[in-house]
Amino acid sequence: MKERMNIGELAPEAYRAMLGLERYLAESGLPPATKELVKLRVSQINGCGFCVDMHAHDAKAAGESDERLFAVAAWRETPFFGDAERAALALAEEATRLGDRGETVPDAVWDEAARHYEPEVLAALVVTISTINAWNRIAVTTRMVPGTLRSQNG
């Protein structure tokens, strides 16, 4: 696999804007574990090997257990996630698969997420889902190679 282009080099202002979203998310009230689990799950759905690799490693470095990382693809079928995390993962799946169903983001999914997160944190969750979907589209389209960011950073 060979990367087609480097968006950071060719569209630096757009790349900086995306990094601005990441800075906002880092300072938001969304729990870091939830943020990484959502990024990992959305990346799995979108088939983004670069982001699956990156967020699995980021979550592991932040103390996430192998058990939960291995299970995130089948989170509904495991006991390893709390109710708030389940609500976040359900919202992430619905917001990522917008074209897969007749109804987009059902009220029941939204209401369950809203039950677990204050409005500002719920907003950060929505931005997390939107941002990782955008990153996935950049990485898949340009064929970013999994592991290359990690090898560049040390």
Protein Blocks (a to p, Z undefined) as FASTA:
>chain_A
ZZfbdfklmmmmlmmmmmmmmmmmmmmmbdfklmmmmmmmmmmmnopaklmmmmmmmmmm
nopafklmmmmmmmmmpckbcfklmmmmmmmmmmmmmmlpmbgcifklmmmmmmmpcfkl
mmmmmmmmmmmmmmmmmmmmnopaehklmmmnZZ
